[in-house]
Amino acid sequence: MNVKDKVVVVTGGADGIGAALCRRFAREGAKAVIVVDRNGEGAKAVAAGIGGEAVTLDVSDGEAMAAMVADIEARHGGIDLFCSNAGIGDGDPEKDNAASSPDAVWQRAWNVNVMAHVHAARAAIPGMRARGGGYILNTVSAAGLLSQIGGAVYSTTKHAAVGFAESLAITHGDQGIKVSILCPQGVDTAMLRQGDAASQPQNLDGVLTPDEVAESVVQGLAEEKFLILPHPVVLTYMQRKTGDYDRWLGGMRRLRAKMMGG
Ligand SMILES: NC(=O)c1ccc[n+]([C@@H]2O[C@H](COP(=O)([O-])OP(=O)(O)OC[C@H]3O[C@@H](n4cnc5c(N)ncnc54)[C@H](O)[C@@H]3O)[C@@H](O)[C@H]2O)c1
């Protein structure tokens, strides 16, 4: 897909990767860019800079998502590209206990990192099917394909997000719906800067700027590839993982030990 003259929605558009996507899509000549975020002021600032529209919304609220999609469809005639990008990350509170996050943290991450993709697809796909096609881009993470050391909640919910995107592609591919997942490693955003994230191993392969990720997205959308990997080495790691799971786990354990200074 080329986003020129397209109606594009980006959740988590107030900051980081989402804001870079909004700006890039506007530069590519999108007809409308709708910047969606729970941070309404941030969404308005990004929208103002690109002549877009801002919507204040919590992506974990399925009813609000459905109402927003209906409103955009009524005003613009349809959504061509829905980027479900908002996500949250929490590290394990006890570094030597993968089950240490409280249930409330697991639930919140499930609601944002997984259910928001479900809400978006449920709301956007009927209109796309009726119009003969559309594109869903879900921001996941390399942590959904490999794993994030010290981030069991993040890794697990991002793996689930990959699973849902596969189901979307398999179920709706023959209905003209294109699906891609965006799976970067480290990207220089507020999320990466929080906590001890700066020392994470996913940053060893280089931290990209949000603009560099947006460039990968524009290329990936043009190629209509399922897997968009701004850090291409992630594909090598995936191949190593599926080639010999136990060996890969051993490597991850060694990396973890190194990170912990042990
Ligand atoms: N930064 C990285 O290193 C990195 C790497 C891989 C994947 N990702 C993924 O990229 C996506 C964007 O992350 P980012 O790094 O730009 O983070 P960010 O924190 O800079 O931006 C995330 C945006 O999402 C919004 N948001 C969060 N929860 C929301 C909710 N419930 N409803 C509406 N908006 C909400 C925030 O207000 C913020 O504007 C996430 O899905 C993240 O998991 C980030």
PDBQT file of the ligand as one rigid body, heavy atoms in Angstrom, charges set to zero:
ROOT
HETATM    1  N1  LIG A 301      10.479   1.848  22.019  1.00  0.00    +0.000 N 
HETATM    2  C1  LIG A 301      10.862   0.611  21.773  1.00  0.00    +0.000 C 
HETATM    3  O1  LIG A 301      12.032   0.264  21.993  1.00  0.00    +0.000 OA
HETATM    4  C2  LIG A 301       9.869  -0.374  21.202  1.00  0.00    +0.000 A 
HETATM    5  C3  LIG A 301      10.381  -1.577  20.684  1.00  0.00    +0.000 A 
HETATM    6  C4  LIG A 301       9.498  -2.502  20.158  1.00  0.00    +0.000 A 
HETATM    7  C5  LIG A 301       8.153  -2.240  20.151  1.00  0.00    +0.000 A 
HETATM    8  N2  LIG A 301       7.673  -1.083  20.655  1.00  0.00    +0.000 N 
HETATM    9  C6  LIG A 301       6.226  -0.878  20.612  1.00  0.00    +0.000 C 
HETATM   10  O2  LIG A 301       5.944   0.298  19.875  1.00  0.00    +0.000 OA
HETATM   11  C7  LIG A 301       4.685   0.831  20.274  1.00  0.00    +0.000 C 
HETATM   12  C8  LIG A 301       4.838   2.317  20.541  1.00  0.00    +0.000 C 
HETATM   13  O3  LIG A 301       5.757   2.446  21.609  1.00  0.00    +0.000 OA
HETATM   14  P1  LIG A 301       6.727   3.704  21.782  1.00  0.00    +0.000 P 
HETATM   15  O4  LIG A 301       8.072   3.187  22.018  1.00  0.00    +0.000 OA
HETATM   16  O5  LIG A 301       6.492   4.693  20.713  1.00  0.00    +0.000 OA
HETATM   17  O6  LIG A 301       6.184   4.208  23.191  1.00  0.00    +0.000 OA
HETATM   18  P2  LIG A 301       5.800   5.672  23.737  1.00  0.00    +0.000 P 
HETATM   19  O7  LIG A 301       5.592   5.421  25.184  1.00  0.00    +0.000 OA
HETATM   20  O8  LIG A 301       6.779   6.679  23.264  1.00  0.00    +0.000 OA
HETATM   21  O9  LIG A 301       4.415   5.965  23.017  1.00  0.00    +0.000 OA
HETATM   22  C9  LIG A 301       3.287   5.180  23.256  1.00  0.00    +0.000 C 
HETATM   23  C10 LIG A 301       2.066   6.030  23.072  1.00  0.00    +0.000 C 
HETATM   24  O10 LIG A 301       0.916   5.172  23.290  1.00  0.00    +0.000 OA
HETATM   25  C11 LIG A 301       0.019   5.858  24.116  1.00  0.00    +0.000 C 
HETATM   26  N3  LIG A 301      -0.795   4.891  24.864  1.00  0.00    +0.000 N 
HETATM   27  C12 LIG A 301      -0.360   3.996  25.786  1.00  0.00    +0.000 A 
HETATM   28  N4  LIG A 301      -1.403   3.302  26.277  1.00  0.00    +0.000 NA
HETATM   29  C13 LIG A 301      -2.517   3.791  25.650  1.00  0.00    +0.000 A 
HETATM   30  C14 LIG A 301      -3.896   3.498  25.763  1.00  0.00    +0.000 A 
HETATM   31  N5  LIG A 301      -4.351   2.590  26.640  1.00  0.00    +0.000 N 
HETATM   32  N6  LIG A 301      -4.763   4.161  24.952  1.00  0.00    +0.000 NA
HETATM   33  C15 LIG A 301      -4.316   5.101  24.092  1.00  0.00    +0.000 A 
HETATM   34  N7  LIG A 301      -3.020   5.434  23.962  1.00  0.00    +0.000 NA
HETATM   35  C16 LIG A 301      -2.129   4.788  24.747  1.00  0.00    +0.000 A 
HETATM   36  C17 LIG A 301       0.868   6.720  25.033  1.00  0.00    +0.000 C 
HETATM   37  O11 LIG A 301       0.115   7.801  25.596  1.00  0.00    +0.000 OA
HETATM   38  C18 LIG A 301       1.963   7.182  24.080  1.00  0.00    +0.000 C 
HETATM   39  O12 LIG A 301       1.617   8.374  23.421  1.00  0.00    +0.000 OA
HETATM   40  C19 LIG A 301       4.252   0.003  21.488  1.00  0.00    +0.000 C 
HETATM   41  O13 LIG A 301       3.301  -0.966  21.079  1.00  0.00    +0.000 OA
HETATM   42  C20 LIG A 301       5.546  -0.663  21.929  1.00  0.00    +0.000 C 
HETATM   43  O14 LIG A 301       5.302  -1.868  22.621  1.00  0.00    +0.000 OA
HETATM   44  C21 LIG A 301       8.501  -0.134  21.179  1.00  0.00    +0.000 A 
ENDROOT
TORSDOF 0
